[in-house]
Every structure is written in C-alpha cells, then in structure tokens.
Amino acid sequence: GAGVSQSPSNKVTEKGKDVELRCDPISGHTALYWYRQSLGQGLEFLIYFQGNSAPDKSGLPSDRFSAERTGGSVSTLTIQRTQQEDSAVYLCASSLAPGQGRGNQPQHFGDGTRLSIL
Amino acid sequence: SQKIEQNSEALNIQEGKTATLTCNYTNYSPAYLQWYRQDPGRGPVFLLLIRENEKEKRKERLKVTFDTTLKQSLFHITASQPADSATYLCAPSGNTPLVFGKGTRLSVIA
C-alpha cells in the first residue's frame, strides 16, 4: 500500500516568508509525528498527534511553528516568518496507535521536505 | 536531560564480516528501543523494536540486544553486504516522544 507522502519534496523561500508543509499519513494510522533533521544532526521531535487527543507540542522550537491535523488524517506544518536557522529536512511519520508508551509502535516515515531559507 | 550516544559517526567493515553498532543512553529508562536505517535523501526505515524485558531479538541477518543495566543496545549485521551501507539510528523510548541518536554511518567495502 501507499506509504507516508510529504509535499513539496523541496522548498526554497526567502527569509521572512511563511511556508506550509504537508503530510499524508498511511491510511488507518492514528498517530502522526513531525521531526526536523538538520545537517549532521539527529532527528529532533517537533509535534505528535494521536487520534482526538490534544497534540503534544512540546518540541516546537518557537511560536512561529504550528501544526494541525484535519479529520484525523492529513497534517500541515506551518512556519511563519521563516529564519535561516529553519533550513532543514522536515520529516513526517505515522504509526498505529501506541499502547501504554509512545515507543511501542514502529514509525513509518516519509522522505521529508527539504526546506532552504535564503 | 535524555542523552543518546551511538558509538561512532562512521564505521567501515569488509564485506562478509559482522558489523556491530552501539547505542548508549543516559538519564532515563526506556521501555522500548527501536532501530532504523536511513539512506541519503530518504526518511528512516524501521528495522527492529525490542522491549525492556527482551534480551535479544533477531530478524534475518540482524540481531539486537538490550541491556537495561548497562543502558546499552547492540545492533549486529552478520554477513554484511555493500547494500547494508547506510546510517543506522537508535531510538530508546518509553512514554515520551522517540529520541533519536545521531546515527552511525556504516560503509561495507566489497
């Protein structure tokens, strides 16, 4: 079946502009995650959605970052007033509903959006 | 704060040998530990998940161990092949977001 789909695959924009990144998770996956990966760095957790629960936004680096998930499926990550330090690969993952702990389900990743801020 | 260390940034081995990658963690007690493979320009791909009450888990040529006393996981690839060349990420987790190590870049030389 189809995997996690992210669009666009590449985005180049000027500093100060707003950007929207889209993620289509695997059908039936109730959990959705956003991560950021900078060059030579590990994956940095941004936000987590699970079903109808309030999202865990603890990883968002500033109030310029926000995300929503409509209808329990597609998610959009928005970065307002982009800065050069926002340049990174933004990865989305989805999984079946975790049980007691978040780490008990494999996560399925898209190939990311490579964001470059000029 | 939670900290994860993967043994080295890069590891080179000869084809056919066993590759052993190390993941050490501090300041928390994860109930699960996951390993992923990441190729350049691609998202991570899930390989194995091991629970704290499991000492070892195998899948084809892959073997993972989880020592909660040492706070360490070892990831082995036996009979390594050039196609195994990639970056391998570990992610210990409990009831918190997955925290990923920076990864070890494995190169298998023919």
Interface residues (C-beta under 8 A of the other chain):
Chain A: V4 Y33 Y35 G40 Q41 G42 L43 F45 Y48 D56 S58 G59 L91 A93 Q100 G101 R102 G103 N104 P106 Q107 H108 F109 G110 D111 G112
Chain B: I4 P30 A31 Y32 L33 Q34 G41 R42 G43 P44 V45 F46 L49 R51 L89 A91 P92 S93 G94 N95 T96 P97 L98 V99 F100 G101 K102 G103
